[in-house]
């Protein structure tokens, strides 16, 4: 390896938002992450429900009472 062209390599602490701490080596001293293997759904086996209702369902929820009132008048 040539001297003077490589970045410095430090002992690093990676801190996740869940509180998990991982010790490793990197060119950055401290790294903060949002998701790690301790809290990611793929590794934990837990599934998070993130899908929202479709546009038609949201429309029915918002205007359902209004549409039903019109039908009752006829």
Buried (B, 14 or more C-beta within 10 A) or exposed (E): EEEEEEEEEEEBBBBBEEEBEBEEEBEEEEEEEEBBEEBEEEEEEEEEEEEEEEEEEEEEEEEEEEEEEEEEEE
